[in-house]
């Protein structure tokens, strides 16, 4: 009896071993959690004189009709107010358009400020600069804007101008890497390809000397 | 004959009236004018009209139980306080060059505005009444007698109360912005908002130069939404023609 049971057990073992030897490899499935981050990117362009009809208006009472100077060209060049009269107010329509492309879902902030104060030349006044603050203003473009529409003054930067008078921008490294919060001109809570146009206002104090003045307005876009 | 005399008298009378009118027109002329722009920011919250006390707990809450807080396995991507800084993406496109040629004001010898803008470049005013001492000064001079007049720019006599904007509303609404010349007296006068013509700010005799401060008083009603506003006042210099 025991011998018979042993034979049956041995046969079962042989059959089982043979079946395992000829079976396909075992397939196992499962899931893995993959966490990753897409690094945010920000790109920006600024287009001066971005729309047909750009240029200065105003100077009410000055006796001089304003017209854009020769350095102003459509979709480029300089925001050139041309000849303006001290003591009067002007509006420059479609001065600059800021385009931002970002995948930052938290949005972004755009800063705009003067790389310097207004630099006088031809003739060089004394002192050679005049404050940009309370002289040059910005406001979002709107067909109904006038020289008296509420606007915000540009500020002179706390950073270091790069190149002659800030021709190549502003280095914010010495001031913590970002412009001053008072220089915010546009905030967006979302990502995407977004565009905002700006008009400029010039409010010339009676104390301003007669001269040609130049300044670079630097826009900086920082993702949130 | 009698009718002829009457006609002659009438013609004479008409001539006299016309002569007088043209002389009246010739008496004064608008020599020059200037706009003064005042920037105002109304701070966001009007004065509260009431105060709601927090609700007091009367009886113990019978449904008090432990609060469950959902939590992820890893609480922080970057532990707070760790010496790690994540750089923010930024871009700085090519700067925008701006230029203008400032020409001298040909009328500066007769009419000048000397602004005294606050440090921020605009006046921050709360709801209610705010006085802005010597917000700006005005200089006037002429070789004949003259008068300075002011009016709220863009206002009209016929526009109606809804055609104006804060703070110089439109007639018949009284302007929320008033002026006073402290050299002449403390009384504030709401800015004229019935269009050109305006009200006399001061007068001057032949060859008299004068420069005075203008105090402003602004009243922000509670119904006025907060925000940025400008008041534009036009000053006209009328002079006696030689």
Interface residues (C-beta under 8 A of the other chain):
Chain A: X39 X40 X41 X42 X43 X44 X45 X46 X48 X60 X61 X62 X63 X64 X69 X71 X77 X78 X79 X80 X81 X82 X83 X84 X85 X86 X87 X88 X89 X95 X96 X98 X100 X102 X104 X115 X122 X133 X134 X136 X147 X148 X149 X150 X151 X152 X153 X166 X167 X168 X169 X170 X200 X202 X203 X204 X205 X206 X207 X208 X209 X210 X211 X212 X213 X214 X215 X216 X217 X218 X219 X220 X221 X222 X223 X224
Chain B: X32 X33 X34 X35 X37 X39 X88 X89 X90 X91 X92 X93 X94 X95 X96 X97 X98 X99 X100 X101 X102 X103 X104 X105 X106 X107 X108 X112 X113 X114 X115 X117 X121 X153 X154 X228 X229 X230 X232
